[in-house]
Amino acid sequence: MNKDELIKYIANELEHNRNIDLKYQINGIPYKIKFLATDMNKGINIPSILAIPLSENTNSQLVVETNNLESGNLQEIIEQGTQTGIRLAQLTKDLPSPIVVPLIPSYKDYPYLQQLSRECFSLSSDDRNYRIDKQVVRIINRAKSILEKENGLVVKDRIFLNGYSSSGVFAQRFALLHPDMIETACIGGASGSIPIPTDKFAYPLGIADYESLTGRKFDLESYLKIKFKYYVGELETQNKSDSRFDDFGQPAPIHDMSYFDRSLPTEVGKYQRSVLGTEMFSRIQNTIQILQNLGIDIQHKIILGRGHNNKNCIGVNELGDKFVSDTYKSTIESRKIDYGVSR
């Protein structure tokens, strides 16, 4: 069957709550690809992909990235999620690790699930998309259990969390909500809305209302253990929105979430800009400085001459990929040093 037929078949099986196992080679490495259906008994109401390298030198560092396509169409989400998994496999090919891709839908006039917007917390507990962040935690834990039972691989507790653009926003907010789960957060194209763990800002920029939203106190000790690696194209602000405007009435940068009320409440965005800076790169610099002063391990790279994507300029592309690959390798190497292990 061709690609479209395969995607249609997978979607049909998942919709009927049936898992699928496939074999696939990426860069000469054989993978078992598991398309995992929902599991209401485990509180998982969205499907996911688990890619397991069948290699003797498979690492025990679990790599996670959510899909990055705004769609409610399962076939489209599966196709884009599969591409995400293949790209991660290519970026980790020298030190292959199991990969998890939660498949998060996006619906019009609905909380922005893919960016863990504040409105996500207003959903009823009866809604199948209630606390998507917790569902992703359960998806990760299910993957860990499968890896141990089926492959004898006990993965490290803390994950390598990757994301770009919308999945990058998801990553930075997931780190705020579940810091105990993350070793490294590698985030691209989402530098305009970096959270600061302070009660001066409300979620998703800060933790002023964290306890009322989540039911628990913010875990600063775990947050301080995360290695944050950010990258952004120098020309990020050149691509303007035709529906969002800055504080001077001019078209706002389309990928600066400070101006996107679906991602960041309007008043929170305005306050962020008033405190940290209207211009995105100035705001980034101020934010990074505050975070470093708080003792947070964060580095930020500006990729010169590149933009967010290939619209109106050349996107970060292979330079962004190299940043992710280098960050992943350094995570593996530092774990070997810290724990004295060879895997």
C-alpha positions as CSV (number, residue, x, y, z in Angstrom):
1,M,0.0,0.0,0.0
2,N,1.2,3.6,-0.6
3,K,1.7,6.2,2.0
4,D,-1.8,7.7,1.9
5,E,-3.3,4.2,2.2
6,L,-1.0,3.4,5.1
7,I,-1.9,6.6,7.0
8,K,-5.6,5.9,6.4
9,Y,-5.2,2.3,7.7
10,I,-3.3,3.5,10.8
11,A,-6.0,6.1,11.6
12,N,-8.8,3.6,11.2
13,E,-7.1,1.1,13.5
14,L,-6.4,3.8,16.1
15,E,-10.0,5.1,15.9
16,H,-11.1,1.5,16.7
17,N,-8.7,1.5,19.7
18,R,-6.3,-1.0,18.1
19,N,-2.5,-0.6,18.4
20,I,-0.3,-1.2,15.4
21,D,3.4,-2.4,15.3
22,L,5.4,-1.7,12.1
23,K,9.1,-2.2,11.2
24,Y,11.0,0.7,9.5
25,Q,14.6,1.6,8.8
26,I,15.9,5.1,9.4
27,N,19.5,5.8,8.5
28,G,20.2,2.1,8.3
29,I,18.9,1.5,11.9
30,P,15.9,-0.8,12.2
31,Y,13.0,0.6,14.3
32,K,9.9,-0.9,15.7
33,I,7.2,1.8,15.3
34,K,4.3,1.4,17.6
35,F,1.2,3.5,17.0
36,L,-0.6,3.4,20.3
37,A,-4.3,4.0,20.7
38,T,-6.1,5.7,23.5
39,D,-6.3,3.9,26.8
40,M,-9.1,5.3,28.9
41,N,-8.2,3.0,31.8
42,K,-4.9,4.8,32.0
43,G,-6.4,8.3,31.5
44,I,-5.0,8.6,28.0
45,N,-7.4,10.0,25.4
46,I,-5.1,10.9,22.6
47,P,-2.9,8.5,20.5
48,S,0.8,8.5,20.4
49,I,3.8,7.1,18.5
50,L,6.6,5.1,20.1
51,A,9.7,4.5,18.0
52,I,12.1,1.9,19.4
53,P,15.6,1.5,17.8
54,L,16.5,-2.1,17.5
55,S,20.2,-1.5,18.0
56,E,22.8,-2.9,20.4
57,N,23.8,0.7,21.4
58,T,20.3,2.0,22.1
59,N,20.5,4.7,24.8
60,S,18.3,4.8,27.8
61,Q,17.5,8.5,27.3
62,L,13.8,8.9,26.2
63,V,13.3,11.6,23.6
64,V,9.9,13.3,23.4
65,E,8.3,15.9,21.1
66,T,4.7,16.6,20.5
67,N,3.3,17.0,16.9
68,N,3.3,20.5,15.5
69,L,0.4,20.6,13.1
70,E,-2.8,22.5,14.1
71,S,-5.5,20.1,12.9
72,G,-8.4,18.0,14.2
73,N,-8.0,15.5,11.4
74,L,-6.4,12.3,12.8
75,Q,-4.9,11.3,9.4
76,E,-3.1,14.7,9.1
77,I,-1.9,14.5,12.7
78,I,-0.5,11.0,12.2
79,E,1.3,12.0,9.1
80,Q,2.9,15.0,10.7
81,G,3.6,13.1,13.9
82,T,5.4,10.4,11.9
83,Q,7.5,13.0,10.2
84,T,8.4,14.4,13.6
85,G,9.5,11.0,14.8
86,I,11.6,10.3,11.7
87,R,13.3,13.7,12.0
88,L,14.1,13.0,15.7
89,A,15.5,9.6,14.7
90,Q,17.7,11.3,12.1
91,L,18.9,13.8,14.7
92,T,19.8,11.1,17.2
93,K,21.1,8.5,14.8
94,D,24.7,8.5,16.2
95,L,23.3,7.7,19.7
96,P,19.9,6.2,19.0
97,S,17.2,6.5,21.7
98,P,13.5,5.5,21.9
99,I,11.2,8.3,20.8
100,V,7.7,9.3,21.9
101,V,5.4,11.6,19.9
102,P,2.1,12.4,21.6
103,L,-0.5,13.3,18.9
104,I,-2.3,16.3,20.2
105,P,-5.3,17.7,18.2
106,S,-6.2,21.3,17.6
107,Y,-9.7,22.6,17.2
108,K,-11.1,26.0,16.3
109,D,-12.7,28.0,19.1
110,Y,-11.2,25.6,21.7
111,P,-8.4,25.9,24.2
112,Y,-5.0,25.7,22.5
113,L,-4.0,22.2,23.5
114,Q,-0.8,22.2,21.5
115,Q,0.5,25.1,23.4
116,L,-1.0,24.3,26.8
117,S,-2.8,27.6,27.0
118,R,-4.3,28.8,30.2
119,E,-7.8,27.9,28.9
120,C,-6.8,24.2,28.9
121,F,-7.3,24.3,32.7
122,S,-10.9,25.5,32.3
123,L,-12.0,22.3,30.6
124,S,-14.3,20.0,32.5
125,S,-12.8,16.8,33.9
126,D,-15.3,15.0,31.7
127,D,-13.8,16.5,28.6
128,R,-11.6,13.9,26.8
129,N,-8.9,16.7,26.4
130,Y,-8.9,17.6,30.1
131,R,-5.3,18.2,31.4
132,I,-3.5,17.3,28.2
133,D,-0.3,17.8,30.1
134,K,-1.1,15.0,32.5
135,Q,-2.2,12.8,29.6
136,V,1.3,13.4,28.0
137,V,2.8,12.4,31.4
138,R,0.8,9.1,31.3
139,I,1.8,8.5,27.6
140,I,5.5,8.9,28.6
141,N,5.1,6.5,31.6
142,R,3.2,4.0,29.4
143,A,6.1,4.1,26.9
144,K,8.6,3.5,29.7
145,S,6.6,0.5,30.8
146,I,6.5,-0.9,27.2
147,L,10.2,-0.5,26.7
148,E,11.0,-2.3,29.9
149,K,8.5,-5.2,29.4
150,E,9.1,-5.7,25.6
151,N,12.7,-4.7,25.2
152,G,14.2,-5.0,28.6
153,L,15.2,-1.3,28.4
154,V,14.9,0.8,31.6
155,V,15.0,4.4,30.5
156,K,16.2,7.3,32.5
157,D,13.5,9.0,34.6
158,R,14.1,12.4,33.1
159,I,13.4,12.9,29.3
160,F,15.0,14.9,26.5
161,L,12.2,17.2,25.5
162,N,12.4,18.8,22.1
163,G,10.2,21.3,20.4
164,Y,10.0,23.9,17.7
165,S,7.4,26.7,17.2
166,S,4.1,25.3,18.7
167,S,5.8,22.2,20.0
168,G,8.5,24.5,21.5
169,V,5.8,26.5,23.3
170,F,4.4,23.2,24.6
171,A,7.8,22.2,25.8
172,Q,8.5,25.3,27.8
173,R,5.1,25.2,29.4
174,F,5.2,21.4,30.0
175,A,8.6,22.0,31.8
176,L,6.8,24.6,34.0
177,L,4.1,22.1,34.8
178,H,6.2,18.9,35.2
179,P,9.8,19.9,35.9
180,D,10.6,16.7,37.6
181,M,10.3,14.8,34.3
182,I,12.8,16.7,32.2
183,E,16.6,16.4,31.9
184,T,17.0,18.8,28.9
185,A,14.5,21.0,27.1
186,C,15.7,21.9,23.6
187,I,13.4,24.6,22.3
188,G,13.4,26.5,19.0
189,G,11.3,29.3,17.6
190,A,9.6,30.1,20.8
191,S,11.8,32.6,22.5
192,G,9.3,35.4,22.8
193,S,7.3,33.7,25.5
194,I,9.9,32.1,27.8
195,P,8.3,31.5,31.3
196,I,9.9,32.9,34.4
197,P,9.1,31.1,37.7
198,T,8.0,34.2,39.5
199,D,4.7,35.3,41.1
200,K,5.0,38.6,39.1
201,F,3.4,36.8,36.1
202,A,0.4,34.6,35.7
203,Y,0.5,31.3,33.9
204,P,1.8,30.6,31.2
205,L,4.5,33.2,31.7
206,G,4.9,32.7,35.5
207,I,3.6,31.0,38.6
208,A,1.4,33.6,40.3
209,D,-1.7,31.4,39.9
210,Y,0.1,28.1,39.6
211,E,-1.3,26.5,42.7
212,S,-4.9,27.5,41.9
213,L,-4.6,26.1,38.4
214,T,-2.7,22.9,39.1
215,G,-3.6,22.1,42.7
216,R,0.0,21.9,43.8
217,K,2.9,24.2,44.6
218,F,5.6,24.9,42.0
219,D,8.6,22.6,42.2
220,L,11.5,25.1,41.9
221,E,14.0,22.5,43.0
222,S,13.2,20.3,40.1
223,Y,13.0,23.2,37.7
224,L,16.6,24.2,38.6
225,K,17.8,20.8,37.5
226,I,16.6,21.3,33.9
227,K,19.1,22.3,31.2
228,F,17.3,24.7,28.9
229,K,18.7,25.1,25.4
230,Y,17.0,27.7,23.2
231,Y,17.6,28.8,19.6
232,V,15.9,31.2,17.3
233,G,16.5,32.7,13.9
234,E,17.9,36.2,13.7
235,L,15.2,37.2,11.2
236,E,12.4,35.7,13.3
237,T,10.5,39.1,13.5
238,Q,10.5,39.7,9.8
239,N,7.5,37.5,9.1
240,K,4.5,39.6,10.2
241,S,0.9,38.6,11.1
242,D,-2.0,40.1,9.1
243,S,-4.4,39.7,12.1
244,R,-2.3,40.7,15.2
245,F,-0.8,44.1,15.9
246,D,1.9,45.5,18.2
247,D,1.5,48.2,20.7
248,F,1.9,50.8,18.0
249,G,-0.8,49.4,15.7
250,Q,1.7,47.8,13.3
251,P,1.6,44.1,12.2
252,A,3.1,42.0,15.0
253,P,5.7,39.2,14.4
254,I,3.5,36.2,13.6
255,H,5.6,33.8,15.7
256,D,5.9,36.1,18.8
257,M,3.3,34.5,21.1
258,S,3.3,37.7,23.2
259,Y,0.8,39.1,20.7
260,F,-1.2,35.9,20.2
261,D,-4.1,35.9,22.6
262,R,-5.0,32.2,21.9
263,S,-1.6,31.3,23.3
264,L,-1.1,34.1,25.8
265,P,-4.0,36.1,27.3
266,T,-3.9,39.7,25.9
267,E,-3.4,41.4,29.3
268,V,-0.6,39.0,30.3
269,G,1.1,39.7,27.0
270,K,0.8,43.4,27.4
271,Y,2.2,43.2,30.9
272,Q,5.1,41.0,29.7
273,R,6.0,43.6,27.1
274,S,5.8,46.5,29.6
275,V,8.1,44.8,32.0
276,L,10.5,42.9,29.7
277,G,10.4,44.9,26.4
278,T,8.2,45.4,23.4
279,E,10.9,44.3,20.9
280,M,11.2,40.5,20.9
281,F,15.0,40.2,21.0
282,S,15.4,42.8,23.7
283,R,12.7,40.9,25.7
284,I,14.6,37.7,25.2
285,Q,17.8,39.1,26.5
286,N,16.1,40.5,29.6
287,T,14.3,37.3,30.2
288,I,17.4,35.2,29.9
289,Q,19.3,37.4,32.3
290,I,16.5,37.1,34.9
291,L,16.5,33.3,34.6
292,Q,20.2,33.1,34.9
293,N,20.1,35.3,38.0
294,L,17.6,32.9,39.5
295,G,20.1,30.1,39.0
296,I,18.4,28.4,36.0
297,D,20.6,26.6,33.6
298,I,19.6,28.3,30.3
299,Q,21.5,29.0,27.1
300,H,20.2,30.9,24.1
301,K,21.6,30.9,20.6
302,I,20.6,33.3,17.8
303,I,21.1,31.7,14.4
304,L,22.3,34.5,12.2
305,G,20.7,35.2,8.8
306,R,17.9,32.8,9.4
307,G,14.2,33.1,10.1
308,H,11.4,31.0,11.6
309,N,10.7,29.1,8.5
310,N,11.2,29.4,4.7
311,K,8.6,32.0,4.3
312,N,10.1,35.4,3.2
313,C,13.6,34.1,4.1
314,I,15.5,30.9,4.8
315,G,14.5,29.2,8.1
316,V,16.8,27.8,10.7
317,N,16.6,24.4,8.9
318,E,19.9,22.5,9.0
319,L,21.5,24.9,11.5
320,G,18.6,24.3,13.9
321,D,18.9,20.6,13.3
322,K,22.6,20.7,14.2
323,F,21.8,22.7,17.4
324,V,19.3,20.0,18.4
325,S,21.6,17.1,17.6
326,D,24.5,18.7,19.5
327,T,22.3,19.4,22.5
328,Y,21.1,15.8,22.5
329,K,24.7,14.5,22.3
330,S,25.8,16.7,25.1
331,T,22.9,15.4,27.2
332,I,23.9,11.8,26.6
333,E,27.6,12.5,27.3
334,S,26.9,14.5,30.5
335,R,24.7,11.7,31.8
336,K,27.6,9.2,31.3
337,I,29.9,11.5,33.3
338,D,27.3,12.2,36.0
339,Y,26.2,8.6,36.5
340,G,29.3,6.6,35.3
341,V,27.3,4.5,32.8
342,S,28.1,3.4,29.3
343,R,24.6,3.3,27.8
